[in-house]
Amino acid sequence: MHSNFGSAGAAAIVLLLAFPFAGLVGQTQSKLKLDTGKEIFEAGCVPCHGADGRGQAPSLQAFTRPSTFPDFTDCYGTTPEADWQWRAVISNGGPGRGFSQIMPSFKDELTPEQINKVIGYLRTLCADDAKWPRGDLNFPRALITEKAFPEDETVVTATVNAHGAPGVESAVVYEKRIGSRGQLEAMVPYNYTHEGSAWQSGFGDVLIGYKHNMYSNIKTGTIFSLLGEVTAPTGDTTKGTGGGSTVFETSAAFGQMLPADGFVQLHTGFELPAHTEVLPRAYYLRTAIGKTFAPDHGLGRRWSPMVEFVYDRDLVTGADNNWNIVPEIQIPVSKRLHILGNIGYYIPVNHTADRPKQLMFYLLWDFADGKVTEGWK
């Protein structure tokens, strides 16, 4: 990220930050204790971040604050950040995650245990921490399974039929956090269909929804939310880009942290069209199971292979039970990890005659972590 902080200022602030730790040389632990997160923070972090975590007074700073400079008392800004992200920044410095150079590396001054203690103390600076879902429960986004964590992000999705009738479905999804536990969502699709020898295209059915986190527990690694959505029939049924009926959808999303950076997510709900003579009511159950891999002892870029199991059934007599499997992988795109991608393959397991295999992918921008142009180097 660009900063007008010069090399002389950088040298000055690194010395300010490193001096308290350098003072340990030749001293006993009793003279300068670094046993608690608060003690470590006061010894090495106050010159920049201030005693209260809001940032040092401008008159005492030797640099210009970048736009991403944190206020650790701001629950909205800090709770979505996972511990592993803070651990990487403290260990490798700001440039290690595409942030400003004014944040130096402390991996040579602090042990991993001390870094964890500092993170634990920083969490206490958000007075209402218990009301906000913690970022460690923000599991990787699957292609189909809705996650329980409320987000600030924009996602561009696409699905391409791999065989059978040609077709392409695309959409832009916008998600905005509201308060400590809510999220508003809007989706605008644009689809391409192929009938005979001609392609047709048009906007699909627009969706508006709300998600509310009902429960989260960082100690057990559990998160649970309820969702409600309304889809308006804005598409064109003659072109095959719309369903022809308003659809109300109610669902629940659950996420659970597993050992060794594993995770499982469940999403189940009902689709309730206003005109059942046009579209039938339906039930679905979606499950995503995966594991995250990160080099450099978990401090590097994070890769998350996963597999989804998708079930759906129209709620009419004699309807088929449709089963599908979707192997996929979420990949890091930017160094800051605020730009992510996912690519997978949708495979019908049964009733395959009229259900094509599909190539699916998305590109995600977590806009709360910076601009699209930031965080690449």
C-alpha positions in Angstrom: 0.0 0.0 0.0 1.3 3.5 -0.8 2.4 5.6 2.1 4.1 9.0 2.3 6.1 7.6 5.3 9.8 8.1 4.4 12.9 5.9 5.1 14.1 8.1 7.9 10.7 7.9 9.6 10.7 4.2 9.1 14.0 3.8 10.7 12.9 6.0 13.6 9.7 4.1 14.3 11.4 0.7 14.1 14.0 1.9 16.7 11.1 3.2 18.9 9.4 -0.1 18.7 12.5 -2.3 19.1 14.1 -0.3 21.9 12.0 -1.8 24.7 12.7 -5.3 23.6 16.4 -4.5 23.1 16.5 -3.4 26.7 16.1 -7.0 27.7 19.8 -7.6 26.9 21.8 -7.8 30.0 18.7 -7.4 32.3 16.9 -9.8 34.4 13.3 -10.7 33.8 12.4 -9.1 37.1 13.5 -5.6 35.8 11.3 -5.7 32.6 8.6 -8.3 32.7 7.0 -9.5 29.4 4.8 -12.2 31.0 1.3 -10.9 30.0 -0.1 -9.6 26.8 -0.7 -6.2 28.5 3.0 -6.0 29.5 4.2 -6.8 26.0 1.8 -4.3 24.5 2.9 -1.6 26.8 6.6 -2.4 26.2 6.6 -2.5 22.4 3.3 -1.3 20.9 2.3 1.9 22.7 4.7 4.2 20.6 2.5 3.6 17.6 -0.8 2.2 18.8 -1.2 4.3 22.0 -1.9 3.1 25.5 -5.6 2.6 24.7 -5.1 0.9 21.3 -6.7 3.9 19.4 -3.3 5.1 18.1 -0.7 7.4 19.5 -1.4 11.1 19.4 -0.4 12.6 16.0 2.1 15.0 17.7 4.0 11.9 19.0 4.0 9.9 15.8 6.9 10.0 13.4 4.7 8.9 10.4 1.5 9.6 8.6 -1.2 7.0 9.4 -2.2 4.8 6.5 -5.8 4.2 5.8 -5.6 0.7 7.3 -4.1 1.8 10.6 -6.2 0.0 13.2 -8.2 1.2 16.2 -8.3 -1.8 18.4 -11.3 -0.4 20.4 -13.4 -0.4 17.2 -15.3 -3.7 17.4 -16.7 -3.3 13.8 -13.1 -3.1 12.4 -11.3 -5.6 14.6 -13.7 -8.5 15.3 -13.8 -9.7 11.7 -10.1 -10.2 11.7 -8.9 -13.7 12.6 -6.1 -14.4 15.1 -4.1 -16.0 12.3 -4.1 -12.8 10.3 -2.9 -10.7 13.3 -0.3 -13.3 14.0 1.1 -13.1 10.5 1.2 -9.2 10.6 2.9 -9.2 14.1 5.4 -11.9 13.1 6.3 -10.7 9.6 5.4 -7.1 9.7 2.9 -5.1 7.6 4.6 -5.9 4.2 4.2 -9.6 5.0 0.4 -9.2 4.4 0.5 -6.3 1.9 0.0 -3.6 4.6 2.2 -0.6 5.3 5.9 -0.8 6.1 5.4 1.2 9.3 4.5 -2.1 11.0 7.8 -3.9 11.7 8.3 -7.6 12.2 8.5 -8.9 15.8 9.3 -12.5 15.1 12.9 -12.0 16.4 11.8 -10.1 19.5 8.8 -12.2 20.6 8.2 -15.9 20.9 5.0 -17.4 19.3 3.6 -17.7 22.8 4.2 -14.0 23.5 2.6 -13.0 20.2 -0.5 -15.0 21.1 -0.6 -13.2 24.5 -0.5 -9.8 22.7 -3.4 -10.9 20.5 -5.4 -12.0 23.5 -4.9 -8.6 25.1 -5.8 -6.8 21.9 -9.1 -8.7 21.9 -10.0 -7.1 25.3 -9.8 -3.6 23.9 -13.1 -4.1 22.1 -15.5 -3.6 25.0 -18.4 -5.5 23.4 -16.3 -8.4 22.0 -18.8 -11.0 23.1 -21.5 -9.5 20.9 -19.5 -9.8 17.7 -18.7 -13.0 15.9 -15.0 -13.5 15.8 -13.2 -13.6 12.4 -11.8 -17.1 13.2 -15.3 -18.3 12.6 -15.4 -16.8 9.1 -14.7 -20.0 7.3 -13.8 -20.1 3.6 -16.7 -19.3 1.3 -18.0 -22.3 -0.6 -19.5 -22.1 -4.1 -23.0 -23.1 -3.0 -23.2 -23.5 0.8 -24.1 -20.2 2.5 -21.9 -19.4 5.5 -23.1 -18.2 8.8 -20.6 -15.4 9.3 -21.9 -11.8 8.4 -19.6 -10.3 5.8 -18.5 -7.1 4.1 -17.7 -8.3 0.6 -18.5 -8.3 -3.1 -18.5 -11.5 -5.1 -18.6 -12.1 -8.8 -19.8 -15.7 -9.6 -20.1 -17.7 -12.9 -21.4 -21.1 -13.8 -20.8 -22.7 -17.2 -22.5 -25.9 -18.4 -19.8 -28.4 -19.3 -22.0 -30.6 -21.4 -25.6 -30.8 -22.7 -27.4 -27.5 -23.6 -24.9 -24.6 -23.5 -25.6 -22.0 -20.8 -23.8 -19.5 -18.6 -25.0 -18.0 -15.4 -23.3 -15.1 -13.7 -24.1 -12.8 -10.8 -22.8 -10.0 -8.7 -23.3 -10.4 -5.0 -23.0 -7.5 -2.5 -23.0 -8.2 1.2 -22.8 -5.5 3.9 -22.6 -6.0 7.7 -25.2 -4.3 9.8 -24.4 -3.8 13.5 -22.8 -6.6 15.4 -24.6 -9.5 14.0 -26.6 -8.6 10.9 -25.9 -8.6 7.1 -27.8 -7.3 4.1 -27.3 -9.0 0.8 -28.3 -8.3 -2.8 -27.6 -10.4 -5.9 -28.1 -9.3 -9.5 -27.7 -12.2 -12.0 -27.1 -12.0 -15.7 -27.5 -15.2 -17.7 -26.8 -16.5 -21.2 -29.0 -19.3 -22.7 -28.7 -21.1 -26.0 -31.9 -22.3 -27.8 -31.5 -23.9 -31.2 -28.7 -22.0 -33.0 -29.0 -18.7 -31.2 -27.7 -17.3 -27.9 -29.9 -15.1 -25.8 -29.0 -13.1 -22.6 -30.6 -11.0 -20.0 -30.8 -10.1 -16.3 -32.1 -12.9 -14.1 -34.2 -12.8 -10.9 -32.9 -10.2 -8.4 -32.5 -11.4 -4.8 -32.5 -9.3 -1.6 -31.8 -11.0 1.8 -30.9 -10.6 5.4 -28.7 -12.7 7.6 -28.7 -12.6 11.4 -26.1 -14.3 13.6 -27.9 -16.0 16.4 -25.0 -17.6 18.2 -21.2 -17.7 18.1 -18.6 -19.2 20.4 -15.0 -18.8 19.7 -14.0 -21.3 22.4 -16.1 -24.1 20.8 -15.5 -22.9 17.3 -19.3 -22.7 16.6 -21.4 -20.2 14.7 -25.1 -20.3 13.8 -27.2 -17.9 11.8 -30.7 -17.5 10.3 -31.4 -16.1 6.8 -34.4 -14.8 4.9 -34.4 -13.9 1.2 -36.8 -12.7 -1.4 -36.3 -13.3 -5.1 -38.2 -11.0 -7.5 -39.2 -12.3 -11.0 -37.1 -9.7 -12.9 -35.8 -12.3 -15.4 -37.3 -13.2 -18.8 -39.0 -16.6 -18.8 -39.1 -16.6 -22.6 -35.3 -16.5 -22.7 -34.9 -18.8 -19.8 -33.3 -16.2 -17.6 -36.0 -16.0 -14.9 -38.3 -18.3 -12.9 -41.6 -16.4 -13.3 -42.6 -16.1 -9.6 -41.6 -14.3 -6.5 -39.8 -16.7 -4.2 -39.5 -16.4 -0.4 -36.6 -18.4 1.1 -35.9 -19.2 4.7 -32.8 -21.0 5.9 -30.3 -21.6 8.6 -26.5 -21.7 8.3 -24.1 -23.5 10.7 -20.3 -23.6 10.9 -18.0 -25.6 13.1 -14.2 -25.4 13.5 -12.4 -28.7 13.3 -8.9 -29.7 14.4 -5.9 -28.8 12.3 -7.6 -25.9 10.5 -10.5 -28.1 9.3 -14.1 -26.9 9.1 -17.6 -28.0 8.3 -20.5 -25.8 7.2 -24.2 -26.7 6.8 -26.9 -24.7 5.1 -30.5 -25.9 4.9 -33.7 -24.2 4.0 -37.0 -24.0 2.0 -37.8 -22.2 -1.2 -41.4 -21.0 -1.1 -42.7 -19.5 -4.4 -45.7 -17.2 -4.3 -47.1 -19.0 -7.4 -46.8 -22.8 -6.9 -48.4 -23.4 -10.3 -45.3 -21.8 -11.8 -42.6 -23.1 -9.5 -42.9 -25.9 -6.8 -41.9 -25.5 -3.2 -38.5 -27.1 -2.5 -36.2 -28.1 0.3 -32.4 -28.2 0.2 -29.4 -29.3 2.3 -25.9 -28.2 1.6 -22.7 -29.3 3.4 -19.1 -28.1 2.8 -16.2 -29.9 4.4 -12.6 -28.7 4.0 -9.2 -27.8 5.5 -7.0 -24.8 5.2 -3.3 -25.1 4.4 -0.8 -22.3 4.9 3.0 -22.4 4.6 5.4 -20.8 7.0 3.8 -22.3 10.1 0.4 -20.9 9.2 1.7 -17.4 8.5 1.7 -17.7 4.6 -1.1 -17.5 2.1 -4.0 -19.8 2.8 -5.3 -22.5 0.4 -8.6 -24.2 1.3 -9.6 -27.3 -0.7 -13.1 -28.5 0.2 -16.0 -30.7 -1.1 -19.7 -29.8 -1.0 -22.5 -32.3 -0.9 -25.7 -30.8 -2.2 -29.2 -32.3 -1.9 -32.5 -30.8 -3.1 -36.1 -32.0 -3.7 -39.2 -30.4 -4.9 -42.0 -30.7 -2.3 -44.5 -32.5 -4.6 -45.6 -36.1 -4.8 -43.2 -38.3 -6.8 -40.4 -35.7 -7.1 -36.8 -36.9 -7.4 -34.2 -36.7 -4.7 -31.3 -35.0 -6.3 -27.8 -35.5 -5.0 -24.7 -33.6 -6.2 -21.0 -33.3 -5.3 -18.8 -30.3 -5.8 -15.0 -30.6 -5.3 -13.4 -27.2 -5.2 -10.6 -25.1 -3.8 -10.5 -21.5 -2.5 -7.2 -19.9 -3.6 -5.5 -16.7 -2.4 -5.2 -14.0 -5.0 -3.8 -10.9 -3.3 -1.1 -10.9 -0.7 -3.5 -9.4 1.9 -6.0 -12.2 1.2 -8.8 -9.7 0.7 -9.1 -10.9 -2.9 -9.8 -14.6 -3.1 -10.9 -17.0 -5.8 -12.6 -20.4 -5.9 -13.0 -22.9 -8.7 -14.9 -26.2 -8.6 -16.8 -28.7 -10.6 -20.5 -29.4 -10.0 -21.3 -33.2 -10.6 -24.8 -34.6 -10.4 -24.7 -38.0 -8.8 -28.1 -39.2 -9.9 -30.8 -38.3 -12.5 -28.0 -37.0 -14.7 -29.9 -37.1 -18.0 -31.2 -33.5 -17.7 -28.8 -32.2 -15.1 -25.5 -31.1 -16.7 -22.1 -31.0 -15.1 -20.9 -27.5 -14.5 -17.7 -25.5 -14.1 -18.2 -23.0 -11.3 -16.0 -20.2 -9.9 -16.0 -16.9 -8.1 -13.8 -13.9 -7.4 -14.3 -12.3 -4.0 -13.3 -8.9 -2.7 -13.4 -8.3 1.1 -13.7 -4.5 0.8 -13.3 -3.9 4.6 -9.6 -4.9 4.2 -8.8 -2.3 1.6 -9.2 -1.3 -2.0 -8.9 -3.8 -4.9 -5.6 -2.1 -5.9 -4.1 -2.5 -2.5 -2.4 -5.4 -0.8 -0.7 -7.0 -3.7 2.9 -6.4 -2.7 
